Amino acid sequence: MSGVRDRLTDGLYGLGWSTVRRLPEPAAVRLGRTIADAAWKRRGEGVLRMESNYARVVPGASPERLAELSRAGMRSYLRYWMESFRLPSWSEERIRNGLTVKGLHHLTEGLAAGKGVVVALPHLANWDLAGAWLTTELKIPFTTVAERLKPETLYDRFVAYREGLGMEVLPHSGASAFGTLARRLRDGGLVCLVADRDLSSSGVEVDFFGEPARMPAGPAMLAQHTGAVLLPVTLWFDDSPVMRGRVHPPVDVPESGTRAEKTSVMTQALADAFASGIADHPEDWHMLQRLWLADLEPRPRRGAGEGP
């Protein structure tokens, strides 16, 4: 059954990329909203998880308020997908006009210093559009990492799609990816990482909206290892076709402490910057998965003789 399901999933994404990109933009917007509302009404697992996550972001929100947020959140999520399906067919002018950014000098000054820059983002709004804007408007190439999706053909679609937008895409494969990213940074390059959810189960514990969660250590470790500037970035939508963004001030490497202690402090600073952007625009945070430690499945305890 998994093979059939994988082929169906891949086929549906392929249909989206081949069909939605040919729609006029107003028609794509209407289609996305229709799909979002239908998914929201079904009250499936993703919608319920989104509401559970929003309950942490907006403490004290009533069930009615959480339902409003999840409906807006699904519309924002489908806006991301509709735009992403259509991005390869957008003109350079449409991409350049698709984003306005506050605090951009933090990025340009960091690159001008020649030490490399690590940009870390949460799952807010449309990070693919932000990447396309970087390569189109600023003419800045960058390297990123993609989770290995199932089926493999779907992962290949995403890699080809992002490479078509001017990104270098590496698989999420531990030390191999880290080494390549470090080399890019030492050459004065730009690395962009979506970093609000730990995929390795070995991330750094942070306080996130008052509860413990884990976030990846990679951005902070890369900055320490290479001397690169570490910049949090948050994105959001409004009622216009233009996405908004903010480059936050750099996260400095602490002057004292072990590498692990420095990584913890820096990752907490990223979490705080992410939280500020998410709190301002919770409906644009596309987190349909478990994130906080209290929601994660408990891991089986190892015996004394078992390895790590």
Stockholm file with secondary structure:
# STOCKHOLM 1.0

chainA/1-308         MSGVRDRLTDGLYGLGWSTVRRLPEPAAVRLGRTIADAAWKRRGEGVLRMESNYARVVPGASPERLAELSRAGMRSYLRYWMESFRLPSWSEERIRNGLTVKGLHHLTEGLAAGKGVVVALPHLANWDLAGAWLTTELKIPFTTVAERLKPETLYDRFVAYREGLGMEVLPHSGASAFGTLARRLRDGGLVCLVADRDLSSSGVEVDFFGEPARMPAGPAMLAQHTGAVLLPVTLWFDDSPVMRGRVHPPVDVPESGTRAEKTSVMTQALADAFASGIADHPEDWHMLQRLWLADLEPRPRRGAGEGP
#=GR chainA/1-308 SS CHHHHHHHHHHHHHHHHHHGGGSCHHHHHHHHHHHHHHHHHHTCHHHHHHHHHHHHHSTTCCHHHHHHHHHHHHHHHHHHHHHHHHGGGSCHHHHHTTEEEESHHHHHHHHHTTSCEEEEECSBSCHHHHHHHHHHTSCCCEEEEECCCSSHHHHHHHHHHHHHTTEEEEECCTHHHHHHHHHHHHTTCEEEEECSSCSSSCCEEEEETTEEEEECSHHHHHHHHHCCEEEEEEEECCSSSCEEEEECCCCCCCSSSCHHHHHHHHHHHHHHHHHHHHHHCGGGBCCCSCCBGGGSCCCCCCCTTCCC
#=GC SS_cons         CHHHHHHHHHHHHHHHHHHGGGSCHHHHHHHHHHHHHHHHHHTCHHHHHHHHHHHHHSTTCCHHHHHHHHHHHHHHHHHHHHHHHHGGGSCHHHHHTTEEEESHHHHHHHHHTTSCEEEEECSBSCHHHHHHHHHHTSCCCEEEEECCCSSHHHHHHHHHHHHHTTEEEEECCTHHHHHHHHHHHHTTCEEEEECSSCSSSCCEEEEETTEEEEECSHHHHHHHHHCCEEEEEEEECCSSSCEEEEECCCCCCCSSSCHHHHHHHHHHHHHHHHHHHHHHCGGGBCCCSCCBGGGSCCCCCCCTTCCC
//
